[in-house]
Amino acid sequence: MQNVTAKVIPLDRIGADAVGGKAAQLAQLARLGLRVPEGFVIVGAAQGNLPAELDEYSDRLGGAVAVRSSALGEDGAEASFAGQFETVLAVEGAPAIRKAVERCLTSAASARAQAYRDEMRAQTNGSMAVVVQRMVDASTAGVIFTVDPVTGQRDRVVINAVRGLGEALVGGYRTPDHFVVSREGSVLERELHGERGSVEESRLGELLEGALKAEAGLGYPLDLEWAIGRDNRVYWLQARPITTLDLPGPDELDDAIDPAWQLTWHNIAEWMPGAMTPLSWSVVGPSYIFGMNELFVRAGIARELVESVPLLLVVHGHVFINMSNFYLLGSQMFGMDKDSSDLTLTGHVLPEATLPPSAPALQRLSHTLRYFSLVPAGRKRLDAFIARYSSFRVEPSEDLAEHYRRLQSALDLINESAAVHVHTSMMAIALLGLFQRIFSKGGPPSAKSQAAVAALLAGAKAHAAGAAASSIGVADALNDLGALIAAEPAVAEHFVRMPGEEALQWLRSPSSGCVGKAFESFLTLHGHRCIRELELRERDWQEDPLPMVHSLQLVVAAPRATQTGWAREANEALAELSWGARRLVQWLLPTAQASVVVRERSKSFRVWFARQVKRGYVAFAERLVAEGRLPDADLVFFFTHEELGRLAQGPDRALVRRGEHRRRLHPRKMAVEFPYVCQGKPIPLTAAQGQAEGNGDSMQGTPLSRGVAVGPARVARSLAEAAAMQPGEILVTPFTDVGWTPYFSRAAGLATEVGSVLSHGAVVAREYGLPAVAGFPGLTRRVKTGDMLRVDGNSGQLRRMTSGPGQ
């Protein structure tokens, strides 16, 4: 568009002008009769040379607008330029619009855009048109694919929807409601997230009609963005060709699985619920396998045997533990029969499975003795590892190949951190197993025996140094910080009512005094923690303190004392034992409680170490972006470590396209659910199967923390849903980890789909004295917010007393 006078063209008057892909597609949608937000496109402009009439057109639009690039070749079939150029949302006023347009124009000449252009061999000279449109105040937004983008089936239309603006959906950060409809309008599949759908199903036909009309008019399958405004009308925001029909589906990175293997997501779902990104799995997954394998090899079992059946497997990004691995290793040792392995890892005896023959007795005895000889050295090994690597970081390099070599070296240390964590967990697991056998008198654990062990393990921080650096320390530090603020009632009242950003600014301002210093100390010690903390894409509290600020406001508003009655409950449990058994447990109890804290401290440092490696990958990604090999740094999480090595060697157009496709699929993978136990390869549950998973009002699970609580349910599958929690409610979640700790201060009780007496959430629940039970697969579908629940942490029973509104 050189030597062309800069001008403004309303979208409904676009003719033969070269306006770029985005603007041209919008104009075509409007000509087809679809409702497109009012706007205009700027053509022929350059930085510092905008059309004279721009302010006039901006004033005509009024209100908030979106300013987006519309480069030649953008949103085309060959080169989308996704993420290469600027998009500025919620811009108001002519001066701000001019600045936003300048930003878009500048991005056309960036080094990364030019490198991307060269690599994609895009037929464009870098000229840029800019679209300015009135923003839709959306109640619901989403995307619609006129062909199934995963399977390529042309008789299925896929609709994804979220409440509010669609940016979180497009970026892959929010799990959408998902519908599959036939081209005739029948709903074939639905997956809803939240208490009610984000879009009324009566509107699906309207969306389908508009999308098929656009497809017919443009002549090819489309990916369209849409929004339903507060005026209840559908607006069409963008259209692009579907260019991923030749790309692999969500099973692309699935492991090969023997039909004879028995798999479960229990236990694994405690530390990695949902789907992992490819980078996280390739970095964290192998480290757990390494740590467990190293343990059994050190116990004398042949490496070839240990590695012959994989321990962890991934399907649709979800991680499964292969119980057949433990059954094989159990055949080489005493005390690791099938039932013991099942109970240790899941709290339940799993269905029958094909078991390998046992090794000769002397061989099993040798392995068992060597295994237990390793146990006492765990804490010393942890102390040495922390001392050696407490200042670790991946030093960035301007040379991509060198930076990648440093990341490769870091993987060896990630493996070692996992081996240390496995080693330090051995004492707690061994003593837990012993206590279970004592209280169940040699039989299978009962709810009563499990509750007794939970009572014994409560108050663990009183018996171990290093508790402050563990998961237990998060709860204590947060309570202490809340108490500092609450000491001044006027300050506390103002603090709990501040918007999050304002509260964060106050905490980091000089006026916050000792509170601000304590807050920074908290982040220094615990800032590496967050929900799903071994998923590298998740932002920890150092990267994004706002979730922690909100949690602190909850603590100040509803403080909760930590547990003080654990000693009485432990004595009550001990009183039921014989004299000899009681003396043995009393002698071992301080060691058992200390081992729980050591295990938690080990987990905390493992997470801290993984977060340092994550920062190394982010720096690597930023370098790739600067050189035009990636469109944005977030995309780094959608490649395996090995694939990033290819990008370090040079641009790879096909690989980048594949990563973008994986990111688009990620919300779907996060929403997939599987049966609790699977024989052979896990098959995702359909929505109907998920809803049918039990309807009883009385459910038996595993007691985690003693006590009884009655209250209305608060079903929360994410922290965002937990934010609405009120004091006195029963928190019902798929799992808990350290990231959920702040919400324990408001809860009257806790019930989770997965969990064990040694899970991190259980440890904190006991310190709070929060009645807690676990082991209810599908619970967040079976219970609704508002249901009146009775949580019995003494027996493991969960009872629904009444149904909530609308049931």
C-alpha positions in Angstrom: 0.0 0.0 0.0 2.9 2.3 -0.6 2.2 5.7 -2.1 -1.5 5.4 -1.2 -3.1 8.2 0.7 -4.0 7.2 4.3 -7.8 7.0 4.7 -10.6 5.6 6.7 -13.2 3.2 5.2 -16.3 2.2 7.1 -16.6 -1.6 7.2 -19.9 -1.5 5.3 -18.2 0.4 2.4 -15.2 -1.8 1.7 -14.8 -2.4 -2.0 -11.7 -3.3 -3.9 -9.3 -1.6 -1.4 -6.5 -3.8 0.0 -7.7 -3.8 3.6 -6.1 -7.1 4.9 -7.7 -10.4 5.8 -9.5 -9.5 9.0 -11.3 -6.4 7.6 -12.1 -8.1 4.3 -13.7 -11.1 6.1 -15.8 -8.8 8.3 -17.0 -6.9 5.3 -18.1 -10.2 3.7 -19.9 -11.3 6.8 -21.8 -8.0 6.9 -22.7 -8.3 3.2 -24.2 -11.7 3.9 -26.5 -10.1 6.4 -24.7 -11.1 9.6 -24.6 -8.6 12.4 -21.0 -7.2 12.6 -20.1 -4.5 15.2 -19.9 -1.0 13.7 -16.5 0.1 12.8 -14.0 1.2 10.1 -10.6 0.2 8.7 -7.6 2.5 8.3 -5.6 1.9 5.1 -2.5 3.5 3.7 -1.4 4.7 7.1 2.1 4.6 8.6 3.5 5.5 12.0 3.2 9.2 12.4 1.0 9.6 9.3 -2.6 8.8 10.3 -5.7 9.9 8.3 -6.9 13.4 9.2 -10.4 12.1 9.6 -9.5 9.4 12.1 -10.6 11.5 15.1 -14.0 12.3 13.5 -14.7 8.6 12.8 -13.6 7.6 16.3 -15.9 10.2 17.9 -18.8 8.8 15.8 -18.3 5.3 17.3 -18.1 6.5 20.9 -17.6 4.3 23.9 -15.0 1.5 24.1 -13.6 0.1 20.9 -11.2 -2.8 19.9 -8.2 -1.9 17.7 -6.9 -4.8 15.7 -4.3 -5.4 13.0 -5.5 -6.4 9.5 -2.3 -7.0 7.7 -2.2 -8.3 4.1 -2.0 -12.1 4.4 -3.3 -12.1 8.0 -6.1 -14.7 8.7 -5.3 -16.4 5.4 -5.3 -20.0 4.7 -1.5 -20.2 4.7 -0.3 -17.7 7.3 -2.5 -16.6 10.2 0.1 -14.2 11.7 -1.7 -15.1 15.0 -0.1 -13.2 17.9 2.4 -11.4 15.7 0.6 -8.1 15.7 -0.9 -5.9 18.3 -4.5 -6.0 19.5 -5.7 -3.4 21.9 -9.1 -3.8 23.7 -11.3 -1.4 25.6 -9.9 1.8 24.1 -11.9 4.9 24.7 -11.5 8.4 23.2 -9.9 9.6 20.0 -6.4 10.3 21.5 -6.3 6.8 22.9 -7.5 5.3 19.6 -4.7 7.1 17.8 -2.1 5.6 20.2 -3.5 2.1 19.8 -3.5 2.4 16.0 0.2 3.5 16.1 1.0 0.4 18.2 -0.6 -1.9 15.6 1.2 -0.1 12.8 4.5 -0.4 14.6 4.0 -4.2 15.2 4.0 -4.7 11.4 7.6 -3.8 11.2 8.8 -5.8 14.2 11.7 -8.2 13.8 9.6 -11.1 15.0 6.8 -10.3 12.5 9.4 -10.1 9.6 11.1 -13.3 10.6 7.7 -15.0 10.8 6.8 -13.5 7.4 10.0 -14.9 5.9 9.6 -18.3 7.4 5.9 -18.6 6.4 6.8 -17.3 2.9 3.8 -15.1 3.3 2.9 -13.0 0.2 2.9 -9.6 2.0 5.2 -6.6 2.0 4.5 -5.9 5.7 1.8 -3.3 5.0 -0.8 -2.9 7.6 -4.4 -1.9 7.7 -6.0 -1.4 11.2 -9.6 -2.3 12.1 -11.4 -0.2 14.8 -14.7 -1.6 16.0 -17.2 -0.9 18.7 -16.6 -3.4 21.5 -19.5 -5.7 22.3 -20.4 -5.7 26.0 -20.7 -9.5 26.0 -22.7 -11.6 28.4 -21.4 -14.7 26.5 -18.8 -15.2 23.8 -17.2 -18.0 22.0 -16.1 -19.7 18.8 -17.9 -21.9 16.3 -16.3 -24.3 13.9 -18.3 -25.3 10.9 -16.2 -28.5 10.7 -15.0 -30.5 13.7 -11.5 -29.1 14.0 -10.2 -32.2 15.8 -11.7 -35.1 13.8 -12.2 -33.2 10.5 -15.8 -34.5 10.4 -17.8 -32.3 8.1 -21.2 -33.3 9.5 -20.5 -31.9 12.9 -20.4 -28.2 14.1 -18.5 -27.4 17.3 -19.5 -24.5 19.5 -17.5 -23.4 22.5 -18.8 -20.7 24.9 -17.8 -18.8 28.0 -19.3 -16.1 30.1 -18.1 -12.5 29.4 -15.4 -11.7 26.8 -13.9 -14.4 24.7 -10.2 -13.6 25.1 -9.7 -16.1 27.9 -11.2 -18.8 25.7 -9.2 -17.9 22.6 -6.0 -17.8 24.7 -6.7 -21.3 26.2 -7.0 -20.1 29.8 -10.7 -20.9 30.5 -12.5 -24.1 30.0 -15.5 -23.5 27.8 -18.9 -25.1 27.7 -18.7 -27.4 24.7 -21.4 -28.4 22.3 -21.3 -30.6 19.2 -24.4 -30.2 16.9 -25.3 -31.7 13.6 -25.7 -29.4 10.6 -29.4 -29.9 11.0 -29.4 -28.5 14.5 -29.5 -31.6 16.8 -27.3 -31.4 19.9 -25.0 -34.5 19.7 -22.8 -33.7 22.7 -22.7 -31.2 25.5 -20.1 -30.5 28.3 -21.1 -27.8 30.8 -18.8 -26.2 33.3 -20.4 -24.4 36.2 -23.9 -24.6 37.7 -25.6 -23.6 34.5 -24.5 -23.2 30.9 -23.0 -20.0 29.6 -25.3 -20.0 26.6 -28.9 -21.0 26.4 -29.3 -24.0 24.2 -32.1 -22.2 22.4 -29.5 -19.9 21.0 -27.4 -22.7 19.5 -29.7 -22.8 16.4 -29.2 -19.1 15.8 -25.4 -19.5 16.0 -25.5 -22.5 13.7 -27.6 -20.7 11.1 -25.3 -17.7 11.0 -22.1 -19.9 10.8 -23.4 -22.0 8.0 -24.6 -18.9 6.1 -21.1 -17.5 6.4 -19.5 -20.8 5.3 -21.8 -20.9 2.2 -21.1 -17.3 1.4 -17.3 -17.5 1.7 -17.0 -21.0 0.2 -14.8 -22.8 2.8 -15.0 -24.2 6.4 -14.7 -21.4 9.0 -13.6 -20.7 12.5 -15.8 -17.8 13.7 -15.7 -15.7 16.8 -19.1 -14.5 18.2 -20.6 -12.7 21.2 -24.0 -12.2 22.6 -24.3 -8.7 23.9 -26.2 -7.4 26.9 -28.8 -6.4 24.3 -29.3 -10.2 23.8 -28.3 -10.0 20.1 -25.6 -12.1 18.4 -22.6 -10.3 16.9 -20.0 -11.8 14.6 -16.5 -10.6 15.5 -14.1 -12.5 13.2 -13.9 -15.2 10.6 -11.0 -17.2 9.4 -10.5 -20.4 7.3 -10.0 -23.6 9.3 -6.4 -24.5 8.5 -6.0 -27.3 11.0 -7.9 -30.1 9.3 -4.7 -31.9 8.5 -3.3 -31.6 12.1 -3.4 -34.4 14.7 -6.1 -34.8 17.3 -5.9 -34.7 21.1 -4.4 -38.2 21.2 -1.3 -37.1 19.3 1.0 -37.4 22.3 -0.7 -40.4 23.9 1.4 -43.3 25.2 1.0 -46.8 23.8 -0.9 -48.8 26.4 -1.0 -52.6 26.8 -4.6 -53.9 27.1 -3.6 -55.9 30.2 -2.4 -52.9 32.2 -4.6 -51.5 35.0 -4.6 -47.7 35.2 -6.0 -45.2 37.6 -5.9 -41.4 37.9 -6.2 -41.6 41.7 -3.2 -40.3 43.6 -1.8 -38.7 40.4 -4.8 -36.3 40.3 -3.7 -34.9 43.6 -0.5 -33.4 42.1 -1.6 -33.0 38.5 -5.4 -32.8 38.0 -6.6 -32.1 34.5 -4.5 -32.1 31.3 -0.8 -31.2 31.4 0.7 -29.1 28.6 3.3 -31.0 26.5 6.2 -29.1 28.0 5.2 -29.8 31.6 4.7 -33.5 30.8 8.0 -33.8 29.1 9.8 -32.1 31.9 8.0 -33.2 35.1 6.5 -36.6 34.0 9.8 -38.4 33.3 11.3 -37.1 36.6 8.7 -39.0 38.7 9.4 -42.1 36.7 13.1 -41.6 37.2 12.7 -41.1 41.0 10.6 -44.2 41.5 12.7 -46.3 39.2 15.9 -45.2 41.0 14.4 -46.2 44.4 13.6 -49.8 43.3 16.9 -50.2 41.4 18.7 -49.2 44.6 16.7 -51.8 46.4 18.4 -54.4 44.2 15.7 -55.1 41.6 17.2 -55.4 38.0 16.8 -52.2 36.1 15.5 -54.1 33.0 12.6 -55.4 35.1 11.9 -52.1 36.8 11.7 -50.3 33.5 9.8 -53.0 31.6 6.4 -51.7 32.6 6.1 -47.9 32.6 5.0 -46.3 35.8 3.2 -43.2 34.4 1.3 -42.9 31.2 -0.4 -39.9 29.5 -3.8 -40.0 27.6 -5.2 -36.7 26.2 -2.7 -34.9 28.4 -4.1 -36.6 31.6 -1.6 -38.6 33.6 -2.4 -42.1 34.8 -0.5 -44.3 37.3 0.0 -47.8 35.9 -0.9 -50.1 38.8 0.6 -53.1 36.8 4.0 -51.5 37.4 3.4 -51.7 41.2 2.0 -55.2 40.9 5.2 -56.3 39.1 7.5 -54.6 41.6 5.4 -56.0 44.4 6.2 -59.5 43.2 9.8 -58.8 44.0 9.3 -57.7 47.6 7.4 -58.6 50.8 4.6 -56.3 52.0 3.8 -55.0 48.5 1.0 -57.4 47.5 -1.8 -56.1 45.3 -4.2 -55.0 48.1 -1.4 -53.2 50.0 -0.3 -51.4 46.8 -3.9 -50.4 46.0 -4.6 -49.1 49.5 -1.3 -47.2 49.8 -1.8 -45.4 46.5 -5.6 -45.0 46.3 -7.1 -45.8 49.6 -9.2 -48.5 47.9 -8.8 -52.1 46.8 -9.1 -51.9 43.0 -10.7 -54.5 40.7 -8.9 -57.8 40.0 -6.0 -57.7 37.7 -3.5 -60.1 36.1 -0.6 -60.5 38.6 2.9 -61.6 37.8 4.4 -64.6 39.6 6.3 -63.8 42.8 10.1 -63.9 42.9 11.8 -66.5 45.1 11.5 -65.8 48.8 15.2 -65.1 49.5 15.3 -62.7 46.6 12.2 -60.9 47.8 13.7 -60.7 51.3 16.9 -59.2 50.0 15.0 -56.6 48.1 12.8 -55.7 51.1 15.7 -55.4 53.5 17.6 -53.2 51.1 14.5 -51.1 50.4 14.0 -50.3 54.1 17.7 -49.7 54.7 17.4 -46.7 52.4 14.6 -45.1 54.4 16.5 -43.3 57.2 18.8 -41.4 54.8 16.0 -39.5 53.1 16.0 -36.4 55.3 19.8 -36.1 55.1 19.7 -36.4 51.4 17.0 -33.6 51.3 19.1 -31.3 53.4 22.1 -31.8 51.2 20.1 -31.2 48.0 18.6 -28.0 49.4 22.0 -26.7 50.6 23.5 -27.3 47.2 20.8 -25.9 45.0 19.0 -23.2 47.0 20.4 -20.5 44.7 19.8 -22.4 41.5 18.6 -20.7 38.3 19.0 -21.4 34.6 21.3 -18.7 33.3 19.9 -17.3 30.1 22.1 -17.0 27.0 21.8 -14.8 23.9 22.7 -18.0 21.9 19.6 -20.2 21.6 21.6 -23.4 21.2 23.6 -22.7 24.3 20.4 -21.7 26.3 18.8 -25.0 25.2 21.9 -26.9 26.4 21.5 -25.3 29.8 17.9 -26.3 29.9 18.9 -29.9 29.0 21.3 -29.9 31.9 18.6 -28.7 34.2 16.5 -31.7 33.4 19.0 -34.0 35.1 18.5 -31.9 38.3 14.7 -32.0 37.9 15.1 -35.8 37.9 17.2 -35.7 41.0 14.7 -33.4 42.8 12.0 -36.0 42.1 14.3 -38.8 43.4 14.9 -36.8 46.6 11.1 -36.3 47.1 10.4 -40.0 46.5 13.2 -40.9 49.0 11.9 -38.5 51.7 8.4 -39.8 51.3 9.4 -43.4 52.1 9.4 -42.9 55.9 5.9 -41.4 56.0 4.5 -44.0 53.7 6.2 -46.9 55.6 5.0 -45.7 59.0 1.5 -44.9 57.7 1.3 -48.5 56.4 2.4 -49.8 59.7 -0.1 -47.7 61.7 -2.9 -48.8 59.4 -2.1 -52.4 60.0 -1.9 -51.9 63.8 -5.3 -50.1 64.0 -7.0 -52.5 61.6 -5.5 -55.5 63.5 -3.8 -56.8 60.4 -6.9 -56.6 58.2 -7.8 -54.2 55.4 -8.1 -50.5 56.6 -11.5 -49.5 57.8 -12.9 -46.0 58.0 -12.3 -46.2 61.8 -8.6 -47.2 61.4 -8.1 -44.5 58.8 -9.6 -41.9 61.0 -7.4 -43.0 63.9 -4.3 -42.6 61.7 -5.5 -39.2 60.6 -5.8 -38.1 64.2 -2.3 -39.3 65.0 -0.8 -37.4 62.1 -2.5 -34.1 63.0 -0.4 -31.5 64.7 2.7 -32.7 62.7 4.3 -29.3 62.7 4.8 -29.5 66.5 7.3 -32.3 66.0 9.5 -31.2 63.2 11.9 -28.5 62.2 11.3 -27.0 58.8 7.5 -26.9 59.0 7.6 -23.2 58.1 9.0 -24.0 54.7 6.3 -26.7 54.0 2.7 -26.8 53.0 1.8 -26.5 56.7 3.8 -23.2 56.8 1.6 -21.7 54.1 -1.4 -21.9 56.4 0.4 -20.5 59.4 2.1 -17.7 57.5 -1.2 -16.7 55.9 -2.9 -16.7 59.3 -0.1 -14.6 60.8 -0.3 -12.1 58.0 -4.0 -11.8 58.4 -3.6 -11.3 62.2 -1.2 -8.4 61.5 -3.9 -6.7 59.4 -6.7 -7.5 61.7 -4.9 -6.0 64.7 -6.0 -2.6 63.3 -9.8 -2.9 62.8 -10.2 0.2 60.7 -7.3 -1.0 58.4 -8.8 -4.5 58.2 -12.3 -3.3 57.3 -10.9 -1.1 54.5 -8.5 -3.9 53.3 -11.2 -6.6 52.8 -13.3 -4.2 50.7 -10.5 -3.0 48.4 -10.4 -4.3 44.8 -7.5 -6.8 44.4 -5.2 -4.5 42.4 -5.7 -1.7 45.0 -5.0 -4.1 47.9 -1.8 -5.3 46.2 -0.7 -1.7 45.7 -1.3 -1.0 49.4 0.6 -4.1 50.5 3.6 -3.0 48.4 3.5 0.7 49.5 5.4 2.2 52.4 2.2 3.0 54.1 1.6 -0.7 54.8 4.6 -0.8 57.1 5.2 -4.1 58.8 2.3 -5.8 57.0 4.0 -5.0 53.6 7.3 -6.5 54.8 5.5 -9.6 56.1 3.7 -9.9 52.8 7.0 -9.8 50.8 8.5 -12.3 53.3 5.6 -14.6 52.6 6.1 -14.4 48.8 9.9 -15.0 49.3 9.2 -18.2 51.2 6.0 -19.5 49.6 5.7 -17.5 46.3 6.6 -20.5 44.2 3.3 -22.2 45.2 0.0 -22.1 43.4 -2.8 -24.4 42.2 -1.6 -27.2 39.9 1.9 -26.1 40.8 3.8 -28.7 38.7 2.0 -27.5 35.6 4.6 -25.0 34.3 2.0 -22.9 32.5 0.3 -22.0 35.8 1.4 -18.7 37.2 2.7 -18.9 40.8 2.1 -16.4 43.5 5.4 -14.6 42.7 4.3 -14.1 39.1 0.8 -13.2 40.0 0.2 -12.3 43.6 -3.5 -11.3 43.1 -4.9 -14.7 43.9 -2.9 -14.6 47.2 -4.1 -11.1 47.9 -7.7 -12.2 47.5 -7.0 -15.2 49.8 -5.5 -12.9 52.4 -8.7 -10.8 52.2 -10.7 -13.9 53.0 -8.5 -14.8 55.9 -8.8 -11.3 57.4 -12.6 -11.3 56.9 -13.0 -14.8 58.4 -10.0 -15.9 60.5 -9.8 -19.5 61.6 -7.6 -20.9 64.3 -5.4 -23.8 63.5 -6.0 -27.2 65.1 -5.4 -27.5 68.9 -7.3 -30.6 69.8 -5.2 -33.2 67.9 -3.5 -34.5 71.0 -6.8 -35.4 72.7 -8.1 -37.1 69.5 -4.8 -39.1 69.2 -5.1 -40.3 72.8 -8.7 -41.4 72.2 -7.5 -43.5 69.2 -4.6 -44.9 71.1 -6.7 -45.9 74.1 -8.4 -48.6 71.9 -5.1 -50.4 71.3 -3.5 -53.2 73.3 -0.7 -52.1 75.7 2.1 -53.3 73.4 0.6 -51.9 70.3 0.0 -48.5 72.0 3.6 -48.3 73.3 4.9 -49.1 69.8 2.8 -46.4 68.2 3.7 -43.8 70.9 7.4 -44.6 70.3 7.1 -44.1 66.6 4.6 -41.3 66.5 7.1 -38.3 66.8 9.1 -39.8 63.9 5.9 -40.3 61.8 4.7 -36.7 62.4 8.2 -35.4 61.6 8.3 -37.5 58.4 5.1 -35.9 57.2 6.7 -32.4 57.5 9.9 -33.6 55.8 7.8 -34.9 53.0 5.9 -31.6 52.7 9.2 -29.7 52.8 10.6 -31.9 50.1 7.5 -31.3 47.9 7.9 -27.5 48.4 11.5 -27.5 47.3 10.7 -29.7 44.4 8.1 -27.2 43.2 10.5 -24.3 43.8 13.1 -26.0 41.7 10.7 -26.7 38.9 9.6 -23.1 39.0 13.2 -22.0 38.5 13.5 -24.2 35.4 10.1 -22.8 34.2 11.7 -19.3 34.3 14.5 -20.7 32.1 12.0 -21.9 29.5 10.1 -18.6 29.6 13.4 -16.7 28.9 14.1 -19.1 26.1 10.6 -18.5 24.7 11.1 -14.7 24.8 14.3 -15.1 22.8 12.4 -17.3 20.2 9.8 -14.5 20.0 12.4 -11.8 19.5 13.9 -13.8 16.6 10.5 -14.5 15.0 10.5 -18.2 15.6 7.5 -18.1 18.0 4.4 -15.8 17.8 4.2 -15.4 21.6 6.0 -16.7 24.6 3.0 -18.6 26.0 3.2 -21.0 23.1 6.4 -22.5 24.5 4.3 -24.7 26.8 2.7 -26.5 23.9 6.0 -28.1 22.7 7.9 -30.9 24.3 11.4 -30.2 25.5 12.8 -32.2 22.5 10.7 -30.1 20.0 12.1 -26.9 21.5 15.5 -28.2 20.5 14.4 -28.0 16.9 13.3 -24.4 17.3 16.7 -23.7 18.9 18.3 -24.8 15.6 16.2 -22.7 13.4 12.6 -21.6 12.4 10.1 -24.5 11.9 6.8 -23.3 10.4 5.1 -26.7 10.6 6.1 -27.2 14.3 4.8 -23.7 15.3 1.5 -24.4 13.5 1.2 -27.7 15.5 1.8 -25.9 18.8 -0.9 -23.4 18.0 -3.3 -26.2 17.3 -2.4 -27.9 20.6 -3.1 -24.7 22.4 -6.5 -24.4 20.8 -7.3 -28.0 21.8 -6.1 -27.6 25.4 -9.4 -26.4 27.0 -11.1 -29.4 25.5 -8.5 -31.7 26.9 -8.8 -30.1 30.3 -12.6 -30.8 30.3 -12.2 -34.5 29.5 -13.0 -36.9 32.3 -12.1 -40.6 32.6 -13.3 -43.6 34.7 -11.6 -44.0 38.0 -10.0 -47.3 37.0 -9.3 -48.4 33.4 -8.3 -51.7 31.9 -6.1 -50.9 29.0 -6.3 -47.5 27.3 -8.6 -45.1 29.1 -11.7 -44.0 27.2 -13.1 -40.5 28.0 -16.5 -40.5 29.7 -19.4 -39.0 27.8 -21.4 -36.3 29.6 -24.2 -38.8 30.1 -21.9 -41.4 31.7 -20.5 -38.7 34.0 -23.9 -37.7 35.2 -24.8 -41.3 35.9 -21.9 -41.9 38.3 -24.0 -42.6 41.4 -27.0 -40.7 42.7 -27.0 -41.9 46.3 -27.3 -39.5 49.2 -25.0 -41.4 51.5 -21.5 -42.0 50.4 -18.6 -43.8 52.0 -15.1 -42.4 51.5 -11.7 -42.0 53.3 -11.5 -39.9 56.5 -8.7 -37.3 56.3 -9.3 -35.1 59.3 -11.5 -35.8 62.3 -14.7 -34.0 63.2 -18.2 -33.5 61.9 -19.5 -30.5 60.0 -22.9 -29.7 58.5 -23.5 -26.9 56.0 -24.4 -26.0 52.5 -22.2 -27.3 49.7 -20.0 -25.0 47.7 -19.0 -26.9 44.6 -15.8 -25.5 43.1 -13.9 -27.1 40.3 -11.5 -24.1 40.2 -10.3 -21.3 42.4 -12.4 -18.9 40.4 -15.5 -20.8 41.5 -14.3 -21.0 45.1 -14.1 -17.2 45.3 -17.8 -17.1 45.9 -17.5 -19.3 49.0 -19.3 -18.1 52.1 -18.2 -18.9 55.7 -19.7 -22.1 57.0 -20.0 -23.8 53.6 -18.7 -27.3 52.9 -16.0 -27.0 50.2 -16.6 -29.7 47.5 -13.7 -30.0 45.0 -12.1 -32.6 42.7 -8.8 -32.3 44.7 -6.9 -29.9 46.9 -3.3 -28.8 46.9 -1.5 -25.9 48.5 -3.2 -23.4 46.2 -6.5 -24.1 48.0 -5.2 -23.5 51.5 -6.6 -20.0 51.9 -10.2 -21.2 51.3 -9.9 -23.6 54.2 -10.3 -20.6 56.5 -13.9 -20.1 55.4 -14.9 -23.7 55.0 -16.8 -25.7 57.7 -15.7 -29.0 56.1 -14.0 -30.4 53.1 -15.0 -33.2 50.6 -12.9 -34.2 47.6 -13.0 -36.6 44.7 -9.5 -37.8 45.3 -7.1 -37.6 48.3 -5.3 -39.7 50.9 -4.2 -39.3 54.5 -0.8 -38.1 53.3 -2.1 -35.7 50.6 -1.0 -32.1 51.0 -4.5 -30.8 51.3 -5.2 -33.4 54.1 -2.1 -32.3 56.0 -3.3 -28.6 56.0 -6.9 -29.6 56.8 -5.8 -31.4 59.9 -3.8 -28.3 61.0 -6.9 -26.2 60.7 -9.1 -28.8 62.5 -11.3 -28.9 59.3 -13.4 -32.1 59.1 -12.4 -33.7 55.8 -13.2 -36.7 53.7 -12.0 -37.9 50.3 -12.5 -40.7 47.7 -15.7 -39.8 45.9 -15.2 -40.0 42.2 -17.6 -37.8 40.3 -18.6 -35.9 43.5 -18.6 -32.5 41.9 -21.2 -33.7 39.5 -23.3 -35.5 42.0 -23.5 -32.6 44.5 -24.7 -29.1 43.6 -23.9 -25.8 45.4 -26.6 -25.3 48.1 -27.1 -29.0 48.9 -27.0 -29.5 52.7 -24.2 -31.8 53.5 -22.9 -33.7 56.5 -19.2 -34.4 56.5 -18.1 -37.0 59.1 -14.3 -37.0 59.3 -14.5 -39.7 62.0 -16.1 -42.3 59.8 -15.4 -41.0 56.2 -19.1 -40.7 55.5 -20.6 -37.9 53.4 -24.3 -37.5 53.5 -26.5 -35.2 51.4 -29.3 -34.1 53.7 -31.3 -31.9 51.3 -30.9 -30.7 47.7 -30.1 -27.2 46.8 -32.3 -24.8 44.8 -33.5 -26.0 41.5 -33.1 -29.7 42.1 
